[in-house]
Amino acid sequence: MKVIKIETNYKRGLFFYTTNNIKTKDYSIKLEKEIINIYPEIKYQSIIGFGGAITEATGYSLNTLPRDKQEQLLQEYFGEDGINYNFCRLPIASSDFSRKSYSYSQKQDLSDFSVEKDKEYIIPTIKKAQKINSQIKFLSSPWSPPKFMKSNKMLILGGKLEQKYKEQWIEYIIKYITEYKKENINIDYMTIQNEPNAVQIWESCLYTPEEEADLAINKLYPKLRENNLDTKILIWDHNKEKLFDRAMKEINNNKALEAISGIAFHWYTGDHFENISLIRELLPGKLLIHTEGCTGYSNFNKNDEVKNAEIYGHDIIGDLNAGVQGYIDWNMILDNKGGPNHKKNYCNSPIMINKDNTDYIKNLTFYYIGHFSKYIKKEAKRIAFSRYTQDIQITAFQNPDNSIVIVLLNETDNNREYNICIKDKVIHDNLDSHAIVTYVI
């Protein structure tokens, strides 16, 4: 049994590899303490992929670098020697991480519809990424319909989609998907609305469960089929604390089961992994995709970066174990301030551009995400485990090539010893405090 160990912590460096065979014991030797059992024969959900959002802020920040650095950075994300991103989120028109607010149309008949603004930074960034990995899947989310369609006549501060503009709004979305298809970008998934339960000082729009379900089931789904578009519809796209209630209100009949492919969510209100598990149990055929999460801008303070990275590790492990099939981070690249953002709603990203735009910095979150995205392959299946302590957080997968990937996270201040047991073999090892480790077996 060949075992490759990849560890990340500040004591030993980032992506510290042990590539030689790690010694194993025979499981028939009596072992009772410090056991982590892995059960490859018990399988759960398959993985779609991991990735981040390509916002205008990401595309703009990338383009401030010299060309060779742009290529190098994208290889870090999408290349085989990078962390193998293959699942990206795109905003439909502007978001808070745009340089300014915009829509694709200002006219009620949509005769002026154009995605030309996206061709400045978003679409070129997508195409550069596709040259590295042609198999990237895309999920799109709208932050707001155009002003003229909304009750408050603004892109910002919530407001509602007016009843009389529902058909135009659906036509707007169909045009968006079609225009992107012309650019060889297939929108595989879309959500009805980013954060439909929040009034924001940036682009936002409110939907009740009934309004969102009606739009998805009775308006968008038939129109997608009519236009022979294979885009799958996801609902909610907001925080996990209301995930279960929202899903059960909207996916409650045969029409909804047919039209709505799954539920998307964010992490900003805490774990709520049980809500994901409940949906996996009661709606087993539906997709569960994490579509956004980020941490506040921390001026690259080392101690904060450890905490930020551990938030990612903890959330990804909890989501995966609850039944998630895809995990998408927020902005992939930002400038040194954590923007640009037209409302100064700055945050961190795994990669940030340095002050003079000559190079980039990989934050610790980049490496923590990479422990999952780099080694858990598309179509990998989660497998069962048991562990002797909650101090070690764990998830485990079997890849299509039958390799087993085990990720362990230690957020405590103490080192922990353990014995990983797989069938008749035992791997004895130690996990440093505040470290994450991946085994590929």
C-alpha positions in Angstrom: 0.0 0.0 0.0 1.6 3.3 -1.2 0.8 6.3 1.0 1.5 9.9 0.1 1.1 12.4 2.9 0.6 16.2 2.2 0.7 18.5 5.2 0.2 22.2 5.6 1.2 24.2 8.7 3.5 27.1 9.6 5.9 24.8 11.4 6.8 22.7 8.3 5.8 24.9 5.5 3.0 24.8 2.9 2.1 21.6 1.0 4.9 19.6 2.7 5.0 16.3 1.0 6.1 12.9 2.2 6.3 10.9 -1.0 8.0 7.7 0.2 6.0 4.8 1.5 4.8 5.4 5.0 5.2 2.3 7.2 2.1 0.3 7.9 1.2 -2.3 10.4 -1.0 -5.4 10.2 -4.5 -4.6 11.5 -4.6 -8.1 13.2 -2.2 -6.6 15.8 -4.4 -5.7 18.8 -5.3 -2.0 18.6 -7.9 -0.4 20.8 -6.9 3.3 21.3 -6.6 6.3 18.9 -8.2 4.6 16.0 -9.6 6.2 12.9 -11.4 3.5 10.8 -12.0 4.0 7.1 -14.7 1.9 5.3 -14.2 2.2 1.5 -17.1 -0.3 0.9 -19.6 2.1 2.3 -20.2 5.0 -0.2 -22.3 8.2 -0.3 -22.5 11.2 -2.7 -20.4 11.8 -5.8 -18.4 15.1 -6.2 -19.0 17.6 -9.0 -16.0 19.7 -8.2 -14.4 22.6 -6.3 -13.7 26.1 -7.3 -14.3 29.9 -6.9 -16.1 32.8 -8.4 -14.9 34.7 -11.4 -16.3 38.2 -10.6 -15.4 41.4 -12.4 -13.1 42.1 -9.4 -11.3 38.8 -10.0 -10.8 39.5 -13.7 -9.8 43.1 -13.2 -7.3 42.2 -10.4 -5.8 39.4 -12.6 -5.3 41.9 -15.4 -3.2 44.3 -13.3 -0.4 41.7 -13.3 2.2 41.2 -16.1 1.1 38.6 -18.6 3.5 35.9 -17.5 2.2 36.3 -13.9 -1.4 36.1 -15.0 -0.7 32.7 -16.7 1.2 31.5 -13.7 -1.6 32.5 -11.3 -4.3 30.7 -13.3 -2.1 27.6 -13.4 -2.0 27.7 -9.6 -5.8 27.4 -9.6 -6.7 25.3 -12.7 -3.5 23.4 -13.6 -2.7 19.8 -12.7 0.2 21.1 -10.7 -2.1 23.6 -9.1 -5.1 22.9 -7.0 -7.3 21.6 -9.9 -10.3 24.0 -9.8 -13.1 22.8 -12.0 -16.3 24.5 -10.8 -16.8 28.3 -11.0 -19.5 30.7 -10.1 -20.4 33.7 -12.3 -22.5 36.8 -11.5 -25.3 37.6 -13.9 -24.6 41.3 -14.5 -23.0 43.3 -11.6 -22.5 42.2 -8.0 -20.9 44.1 -5.1 -17.5 42.8 -6.5 -18.0 44.8 -9.7 -16.2 48.1 -10.3 -19.7 49.7 -10.8 -23.3 48.6 -11.0 -24.6 47.6 -14.4 -27.3 45.5 -16.2 -27.4 43.9 -19.6 -30.5 45.9 -20.7 -32.2 49.2 -19.9 -35.2 48.7 -22.2 -38.5 46.9 -21.5 -38.3 45.0 -24.8 -34.7 44.0 -24.1 -33.7 45.2 -27.6 -30.5 46.6 -26.2 -29.5 43.4 -24.4 -25.7 42.9 -24.4 -23.1 41.1 -22.3 -20.4 43.4 -23.8 -19.5 44.6 -20.3 -18.6 41.1 -19.3 -16.2 40.9 -22.2 -13.9 43.4 -20.5 -12.8 41.2 -17.7 -15.1 38.2 -16.8 -15.3 36.4 -20.2 -11.5 36.8 -21.0 -10.7 35.4 -17.6 -13.0 32.4 -18.2 -11.4 31.7 -21.6 -7.9 31.8 -20.1 -9.0 29.3 -17.4 -10.6 27.1 -20.1 -7.3 26.9 -22.0 -5.9 25.3 -18.9 -8.9 23.1 -18.0 -11.5 22.7 -20.7 -13.8 20.7 -18.4 -14.8 23.6 -16.0 -18.4 23.6 -14.9 -20.2 27.0 -14.4 -22.9 28.1 -12.1 -24.4 31.6 -12.5 -26.3 33.8 -10.0 -28.2 37.1 -10.5 -27.8 39.8 -7.9 -30.6 41.9 -9.2 -32.9 42.3 -12.2 -32.6 45.6 -14.1 -33.9 48.7 -12.3 -37.0 49.1 -14.5 -38.2 45.6 -13.5 -38.1 46.3 -9.7 -40.5 47.7 -7.2 -37.9 50.2 -5.8 -36.5 51.1 -9.3 -32.9 50.5 -8.0 -30.4 47.6 -8.3 -29.5 48.0 -4.6 -31.5 47.9 -1.3 -33.5 44.8 -2.1 -36.8 45.6 -3.8 -38.9 43.0 -5.6 -39.3 41.8 -9.1 -42.6 43.3 -10.3 -45.2 40.8 -11.4 -45.6 42.4 -14.8 -41.9 41.9 -15.6 -41.6 38.2 -14.8 -41.7 37.2 -18.4 -39.1 39.8 -19.4 -36.8 38.7 -16.6 -36.9 35.1 -17.7 -36.2 36.2 -21.3 -33.3 38.3 -19.9 -31.8 35.1 -18.3 -32.3 33.0 -21.4 -30.5 35.7 -23.5 -27.7 35.6 -20.9 -27.3 31.8 -21.1 -27.5 32.0 -24.9 -24.9 34.8 -25.3 -22.5 32.9 -23.0 -23.0 29.7 -25.1 -21.9 31.7 -28.2 -18.7 32.3 -26.3 -18.3 28.5 -25.7 -19.2 28.9 -22.0 -22.0 26.6 -21.0 -24.0 27.6 -17.9 -24.4 24.2 -16.3 -26.3 25.5 -13.2 -28.0 28.7 -12.1 -29.6 30.0 -9.0 -32.8 32.0 -9.0 -31.3 34.8 -6.9 -28.2 35.5 -4.8 -29.3 35.9 -1.2 -33.1 36.3 -1.8 -33.7 37.0 1.9 -31.3 40.1 2.3 -31.7 43.8 1.7 -28.1 44.9 0.8 -26.5 48.2 0.1 -25.3 46.5 -3.1 -27.2 44.7 -5.8 -30.0 42.6 -4.2 -33.6 41.5 -4.7 -36.1 39.8 -2.3 -38.2 36.7 -3.0 -40.5 34.8 -0.7 -40.4 30.9 -1.0 -43.6 31.1 -3.0 -42.2 33.7 -5.4 -38.9 31.9 -5.9 -40.7 28.5 -6.5 -43.1 30.1 -9.0 -40.3 31.7 -10.9 -38.3 28.4 -11.0 -41.1 26.0 -11.7 -43.6 27.9 -13.8 -41.5 30.4 -15.6 -37.8 29.5 -16.0 -37.9 25.7 -16.2 -40.4 25.7 -19.2 -38.4 28.4 -20.9 -35.2 26.5 -20.6 -36.8 23.4 -22.1 -38.4 25.4 -24.9 -34.9 26.8 -25.8 -33.2 23.4 -25.5 -31.0 24.6 -22.8 -29.6 22.1 -20.3 -29.0 24.5 -17.4 -30.1 23.1 -14.0 -32.0 25.3 -11.6 -31.0 25.7 -7.9 -32.9 27.6 -5.3 -32.0 29.6 -2.1 -28.4 30.6 -2.6 -28.3 32.0 0.9 -27.3 31.0 4.4 -27.6 27.6 5.9 -29.7 28.4 8.9 -32.9 28.5 6.8 -31.7 26.0 4.2 -34.0 23.1 5.3 -37.2 25.3 5.8 -36.7 27.0 2.4 -36.1 23.7 0.5 -39.1 21.9 2.0 -41.4 24.9 1.2 -40.3 25.1 -2.4 -39.7 21.4 -3.3 -43.0 20.1 -2.1 -44.7 18.5 -5.2 -44.0 16.6 -8.4 -43.6 19.8 -10.5 -41.0 21.2 -8.1 -39.2 17.9 -8.0 -38.9 17.9 -11.8 -38.0 21.6 -12.2 -35.7 22.2 -9.3 -32.4 20.3 -9.4 -31.0 21.3 -6.1 -30.3 23.8 -3.3 -27.4 26.3 -3.1 -26.2 27.9 0.1 -23.6 30.2 1.8 -21.8 29.8 5.2 -22.2 33.2 6.8 -24.4 32.2 9.7 -22.6 29.2 11.1 -22.3 25.4 10.5 -25.8 24.1 10.3 -24.5 20.9 8.8 -27.5 19.1 10.2 -29.7 21.1 7.7 -27.7 19.8 4.8 -28.0 16.2 6.2 -31.8 16.6 6.6 -32.2 17.6 2.9 -29.9 14.8 1.8 -32.1 12.4 3.8 -35.5 13.7 2.7 -34.6 14.9 -0.8 -31.9 12.3 -1.7 -31.9 13.1 -5.5 -31.3 16.8 -5.1 -27.9 18.6 -5.6 -26.4 20.3 -2.6 -23.8 23.0 -3.6 -22.0 25.5 -1.4 -21.8 28.6 -3.6 -20.2 31.3 -1.5 -18.0 31.9 1.6 -15.2 34.3 2.5 -13.4 35.9 5.4 -12.9 39.5 6.3 -9.8 41.4 5.1 -7.0 40.8 7.6 -3.9 42.7 6.3 -2.1 39.3 5.9 -1.8 39.0 9.7 -0.3 35.5 10.2 -2.4 34.6 13.2 -5.6 35.7 11.5 -4.7 33.8 8.4 -4.5 30.5 10.4 -8.0 31.2 11.8 -9.3 32.1 8.3 -7.9 28.9 6.8 -9.3 26.8 9.6 -12.7 28.3 9.0 -12.5 26.9 5.4 -11.2 23.5 6.4 -13.8 23.1 9.1 -16.7 24.2 6.8 -15.6 22.1 3.8 -15.3 18.9 6.0 -18.6 19.5 7.6 -20.4 20.2 4.3 -18.9 17.2 2.6 -19.8 14.9 5.4 -23.3 16.2 5.4 -23.7 15.3 1.7 -22.5 18.3 -0.4 -21.5 17.6 -4.0 -19.8 20.8 -4.9 -18.0 23.6 -3.1 -17.4 27.0 -4.6 -15.5 29.8 -2.8 -16.2 33.5 -3.4 -13.7 35.7 -5.3 -10.6 33.8 -6.6 -8.4 36.9 -6.9 -8.6 40.4 -5.3 -6.3 43.4 -5.1 -4.3 44.2 -1.9 -7.2 46.0 -0.4 -9.6 43.1 -0.8 -11.4 44.6 -3.8 -12.3 46.3 -6.1 -15.8 46.6 -4.7 -18.1 49.5 -5.5 -19.5 49.5 -2.0 -16.2 49.0 -0.2 -17.4 45.6 1.1 -13.8 44.3 1.1 -12.8 40.7 2.0 -10.0 38.2 1.7 -9.5 35.8 -1.2 -7.1 32.8 -1.4 -4.9 34.8 -3.8 -4.4 38.6 -3.6 -2.3 40.9 -5.8 0.5 42.8 -4.2 0.6 46.6 -3.8 2.6 47.4 -6.9 0.8 44.9 -9.1 4.0 42.9 -9.9 3.2 39.7 -8.2 0.6 37.9 -6.0 0.3 36.4 -2.6 -1.2 33.0 -1.8 -2.9 33.2 1.6 -3.1 30.1 3.8 -6.7 29.5 2.7 -5.4 28.7 -0.8 -3.5 25.7 0.6 -6.3 24.6 2.9 -8.8 24.5 0.0 -6.2 22.7 -2.1 -6.1 19.8 0.4 -9.6 19.0 -1.0 -9.8 20.3 -4.5 -6.4 19.0 -5.6 -6.9 15.4 -4.4 -10.6 14.7 -4.4 -11.3 14.2 -8.1 -14.5 14.7 -10.0 -16.9 11.8 -9.5 -15.1 10.7 -6.3 -17.4 9.2 -3.8 -17.4 10.0 -0.1 -16.8 6.9 2.0 -17.5 6.1 5.7 -15.3 6.4 8.7 -15.3 6.4 12.5 -12.9 8.3 14.8 -11.8 8.2 18.4 -12.0 11.9 19.0 -13.7 15.0 17.8 -10.4 16.9 18.1 -9.5 15.4 14.7 -11.9 16.5 12.0 -12.0 14.1 9.0 -13.5 13.3 5.6 -12.7 10.5 3.2 -13.3 9.8 -0.5 -12.5 7.2 -3.1 -11.5 8.5 -6.5 -12.6 7.0 -9.8 -9.1 5.4 -10.0 -9.8 3.7 -6.6 -7.2 5.8 -4.7 -8.4 6.8 -1.3 -8.2 10.4 -0.1 -8.3 11.1 3.7 -8.2 14.7 5.0 -7.6 15.4 8.7 -7.8 18.8 10.4 -6.6 19.7 13.9 -7.9 23.1 15.1 -6.7 22.5 18.7 -3.5 23.6 20.5 -2.4 20.0 21.0 -0.7 17.5 18.7 -2.8 14.3 18.3 -1.6 10.7 17.6 -3.7 8.3 15.6 -3.9 5.0 13.8 -5.7 5.0 10.4 -7.1 1.6 9.9 -8.2 0.4 6.4 -9.1 -3.2 6.1 -6.0 -5.1 7.2 -3.6 -2.2 7.3 -2.8 0.5 9.9 -1.0 3.8 9.3 0.4 5.3 12.6 1.0 9.0 12.5 0.8 12.3 14.4 -1.1 15.5 13.5 0.5 18.8 14.6 -1.7 21.4 16.3 -3.4 23.8 13.9 -2.4 21.7 10.9 -4.2 20.0 8.0 -3.0 16.8 6.4 -4.2 14.8 3.3 -3.3 11.1 2.6 -3.6 9.7 -0.9 -3.5 5.9 -0.7 
